[in-house]
Amino acid sequence: MADALPPVPPARPVFNADDRARIGALIDTALSSGALTLGPCGRQFEELVASSVGVPHAVAVSSGTAALEIVLRSLDVQGRDVIVPANTFYATAGAVVHAGGRPVFADVAADTLALSRATVEAALDAHGGDVAGVVHVHIGGLVSPEVPAIAALCAERGIFFMEDAAHAHGSTLDGKAAGAFGQAGTFSFYPTKVVASGEGGMIVTADERIADEARLYRDQGKAGFLGGEHVRLGYAWRMSELHAAVAMTQWERLDQFLAVRRGVARRYDEALADLPGATPVLQPAGSESNYYKYLVLLEPSIDRDVLKKELREGYGVSLSGEVYARPLHVEPIFADVAHGPLPVAEHVCAHHVCLPVHSDMTDAEATRVIDAFRAVVMRASGTAVTPASGTAVTGMAAPGTADTHG
Ligand SMILES: Cc1ncc(COP(=O)(O)O)c(C=O)c1O
């Protein structure tokens, strides 16, 4: 019985038969026209994202990392400090360095795992020299209610505020979309993301100058697609028409994906409300997450690696990758810019897990995750085990989709 249950993988890109056919048709058009990069499909995708986010400009690029570096170059961080959260993916801080700036790591708030006005102020006052701006990251897809206050602080200090929205396609705060709160926002279409094209990224902005700069930078700094002088130190950061076909078809499904993901998250919220040893990170009022990740903070006494192994091997449930298991200020590559402990980031990185959420997750899969997670956490925290649904859950290990990229 239990062995017949299919495993729940950590992440699962969703391409139904209609979408695969549409992608095939779009790629066929690209191949038969010979327009393989920076063509009509990419432009249509840019228009779709710009209107979805509610900004006038979107510029498609080769990755979320490229999108970050292009914006940072356009904002000219050369030789200057940029505040970034300690709790983020390597690329957020790496892009600052590649753009010629110096990352200054700030601590995060325990309720959102993201920057707050207070943590940014602390970083500015304690460590900021010549600060150019702040990169905010919407961890797990949750837009913190602190975002407008951080943007206001940046405006007061005369520095830029930009969003690394790699996790936050379709997420909103008080109805405003992630990506629309600062001078620019960036998205990633890496395979684990809510909108996935294999590889790809997007810059969104209301600032025409940043959009123009981005178009220069993504295509080798050339003044024009069909030739022209090289006027910027650009790179091969274009999005191909083939990737645009995949990403656009995915973004067209975003509302449906979000409905499923939010339904799963409501079930997790209810099932974990009374669970000793584990506290879900709940959406604050006004914030509508896309649930790129469903985050749960564990009691420090619970060993995360043991818990994950038990879930995988005993119940066939693979948790998603952490966001993030280690804060950036402890990474060897950033040793020379780190400036001591950042206790909240260190704590949340060490003691959270992410329950799997897929854009086509079934009720049965969500039940399986809930029952397995409750059983393992209750055992780990020394509480009697009672599955929420009453279903016995054991099964085979999930082969899963690798999800270590954040
Ligand atoms: C917060 C964050 N920023 C940037 C990136 C980089 O995006 P990409 O892999 O598309 O370069 C990622 C993840 O992939 C991310 O999670």
The ligand as a MOL file (V3000), in Angstrom:
LIG
                    3D

  0  0  0     0  0            999 V3000
M  V30 BEGIN CTAB
M  V30 COUNTS 16 16 0 0 0
M  V30 BEGIN ATOM
M  V30 1 C 18.0700 35.1650 -4.8050 0
M  V30 2 C 18.6730 34.7480 -6.1010 0
M  V30 3 N 19.3560 35.6550 -6.8220 0
M  V30 4 C 19.9160 35.3380 -7.9980 0
M  V30 5 C 19.8250 34.0720 -8.5110 0
M  V30 6 C 20.5340 33.7450 -9.7830 0
M  V30 7 O 19.6800 33.3930 -10.8400 0
M  V30 8 P 20.2510 32.5040 -12.0580 0
M  V30 9 O 20.4850 31.1450 -11.5710 0
M  V30 10 O 19.1390 32.5960 -13.0740 0
M  V30 11 O 21.4800 33.1830 -12.5510 0
M  V30 12 C 19.1090 33.0790 -7.7920 0
M  V30 13 C 18.9360 31.6970 -8.2120 0
M  V30 14 O 18.9910 31.0430 -9.0570 0
M  V30 15 C 18.5370 33.4310 -6.5620 0
M  V30 16 O 17.8650 32.5250 -5.8610 0
M  V30 END ATOM
M  V30 BEGIN BOND
M  V30 1 1 1 2
M  V30 2 1 2 3
M  V30 3 2 2 15
M  V30 4 2 3 4
M  V30 5 1 4 5
M  V30 6 1 5 6
M  V30 7 2 5 12
M  V30 8 1 6 7
M  V30 9 1 7 8
M  V30 10 2 8 9
M  V30 11 1 8 10
M  V30 12 1 8 11
M  V30 13 1 12 13
M  V30 14 1 12 15
M  V30 15 2 13 14
M  V30 16 1 15 16
M  V30 END BOND
M  V30 END CTAB
M  END
